[in-house]
């Protein structure tokens, strides 16, 4: 086990296991957490014995999205010292596109094991993995995010529907749309995820590597990576529109996420849905 603060990294035979470990913040992704995830992937990449990487969240929650302002996050970002302007742009791009795209292109098979909430940046992280297993009680929330893979994950029309509406979808629905590979009982998901990963680890490393290269190249031939690069610029333009504030006033929650939470409570639909 390596010495990290916001994640755990363990090697279990042929498996590298990255656990998001901020349960007190429902595994909100701070910049420090993202740096640590990236460092853990680097360890897994150089370890010849590691054949498959599993990403999960501690405390029964995968991730509720970006950290929008905890004391830890603010202190870490200040210590990074990015100046306004091009340095701030480079920093934003690094944490919201470059890292996630590098994990998508990681040279070994990856699997997201999703329990509980998977919101916004949680979706980004899960979608960047090769395979997604979800517990029956997992809930996914798509939105207009920096790493805008959502149309590729579930199709353009469905992505429009969910991003316009801002609605949580259960694991079974996410599977129907193509984001999730398998839905499993919460009591079985860890066992089944590990069993599948160990089976994959028995395959030839060369076969695994080139199978992944072929699949990612097929997606990139359709414009995947370029579209994500373009979308990041659009996201930043949206952020800096005069008078636009994407967060709920006085809260560390996005307005669209609040809309989805209220929908879960029946505050939008009443008895009509």
N, C-alpha and C positions, 0 to 999 in steps of 0.2 A: 504493500500500500504506500503510495506516495504522499508527501506532506503538502496537502492543499487545504485551503480554508473554506471554499464554497462548494467544492465537489469532493467526491471520493473516487479514487481510481484503484482498482484491484485487478490482478491477473488470476484467472481461474482456469488453469490448464491452458487450452488454446484460445480462451476467451479473455478479452480486455473489457472490463465493465466500468463505465463512467456513470456515476450517480450524482445528479444535481442535489446538493445538500444544503438548501436553505429552507427547511420546512416551516420555520417561523414566518417566512415571507412567501410561502407556497411556491418556492423555487423560482421566484422572479429572477430574471437574468441580469445581474449587474455586469459591468465591464470586467470586474475581477473574475466573476464566474466564467465569462466568455473566454478570458485569457487562460484560465485554468482548464477549461474544456479543450481549448486548442493545444495546450501543453500536454494534456492526457492523450489526445490523438497523435501527437508527435511521438510520445513514448510507445504507443501501440504500433505505430508505423515502423519504428526501428527494431522492435522486438520480434525476431523471426518466429518465435514460438506462438505469438498471438496471430490467430487466423481470422477471427471475427470480433467485431466490437459491438457491445450492447450499450445503449444509452437509456437511462431510466431516471425517475425522480424519487427522492426520499419522501416518506410520510404519506404515501398513497396519492400523490399529486405529481404529474409530469412537470408542468410549468404553467404559471398564470401569465406569462409574457415578460416584457421588458421591465426592469426595475426603473420606475419613474421618479425616484427621488428619496430612497432611504438614506440615512446618514452614512452608511458604508459606501453606497454608490457615489454620493456627492464627494466624499473625501477621496475616494480612489480616482474619480475623474479629475478632481482638482490637482492631485499629485501627478497625473499624466502631463499636465501643463500645456495642452494644445491651445495655441493662440487663436483668436477669432480670425476667420478667413480660410485660407487654403489648409492650414493645419487642422482646423475644426472639421472641414470637409473630409480630409483624409482620414481623420479619426472616425467620423460617422460612417464612412464607407467601409473602413476596416471591420468595424464591429457589426455592421448590419448587412453587408454583402460579401466582402472578400472572405471572411472567416467561414461563413455558412456555405458559400460556394466551394471552398476548399474541402469542407467536410463532405459535401455531396460527391466530390471527386476523390475522396480518400481511397487509397489503392486496395483496400481490403473490404469485404462485405460488412455492412453496418445494419443494425436493427434497432428501431425505437420501440421500447416497451412502455406503452402509455397506460397510465392509471389516472383516474380523476380528471382534473381539468387540463386541457391542452389549448391554450389561448394565444392567439397572435404570434409572439416570438416562440411560444411553445410549438405552435403549428409549424413555424419556419424550421425549427430544429428537427422535429419529427419528419417533416417532408424532405429534408435534406438526407435522411437516412435511406438506405436501399429498400428496406422492408419495414412495415409498421404492424406490430401486434398490439391489440388494444383489449383492455378489460371490458366486460359488458357494461360497467358503469362509467366508462370514460366518456367525456364530453368535449367536443371540439368546437372552437369558435374561429371562423375565418374572418379576415378583415383586410383593409387596405394597409398592407405592411411593406416594410422596406425590401425584404426578399420576397418578391411577389410571384411565388410559384403557384399560387392558388388556382389560376386558370388551367395550369398544366396538371395539377393534382386531381381536379374534379371536373374539368371541362369548363368552357367559357360561360355557357348559359347558367350552369349551376353556380359558378363563382359569382356571376352578377347577382343572381337571386339572393345568395347568402350574404354577400357584402352589402347589398342594398338594404336588406332586412335586418341584418345583425342578429342572427339566431344561433343558439347552441344546437349542435346536432349530436345525437347519441352515436356510439361506436358502430352500431349496426347500420345506421344511415351512412356514416362515413365509409363503411365497407362497400355499400351499394354504389357509392359515387366513385370509388377507386382509390381513395386515400389510404385506407386500411386493408391489409392483407387478410388478417385473421382476427376474429373476435372470440375471446375466451372468458370463461368464468373467472372472477377475480381470484378465487382460491387456486386456480390452475395456471394462471398466466405466467408466473415465474418459472414453474417447472416446465411448461411447454415451450417457453421462449428459450430457456437453456438447452432443452433437448433438441430443438430445431437448430440452434446455433452450433451445437456440438456435431450434429449431422453434417452441416455445411462445412465445418472445420475439417472433416475427413476428406473432403474433395481436394483435388490438386490445386495448390496456390496459383499455378499458371492458368488453369481453367477459370478459376474464380476471378483473377485479375482481368483476363481478356474478355470474359463475359460481361463484366462491369464496364470495361472500356467500350465494348460494342453497344451496350444499351445507352450509355451516356452520349456516345457519338451520334446515335440515332436521334436522340432528343435534341442535341445541339445542332444537327443538320436542319431541324425544324425551327431553330432560332432561340432555343431555351436560354442559354447564357447571355446572349445579346439582349433579349427581352428583359431579363432581370436587371442588367446594367442600365437599360433605358428607364425602367420603372423606378429605380432608385433616384434618378434625377427628377422624375415626376413627383416622387414622394417629398423630396426636399423642396421643390417648388411649392407644393401644397403647404408644407410647414411654415414657409416664410411669406405666405399671402397676408397682406395687411388685415389685421383684425381677426385672424383665424386662430383659435385655440382648440386643440383636439381633445383636451382633457376636461374632465368634470371640475367645475370651479372648486378650488380649495382641496381637491382630492388627488391621490395618486391612482387615478383610474381614468381610462379613456372614455369619452362620451359614448362611443359606439358599444364599448363593453358594458357600460351601465345600462344601455338600452337592452342588450341581450340578457343581462341579469334580471332586469325588470320583467322581461318576457318570460323568463323561467318562473317567476313568481305569479304570472298570470295578470300582470298589471296592464298589458296591452290588449290581450285577446279576450279576457273575461271567460265566458262560457262558450264562445263561438268557435273555439279551435280545439 
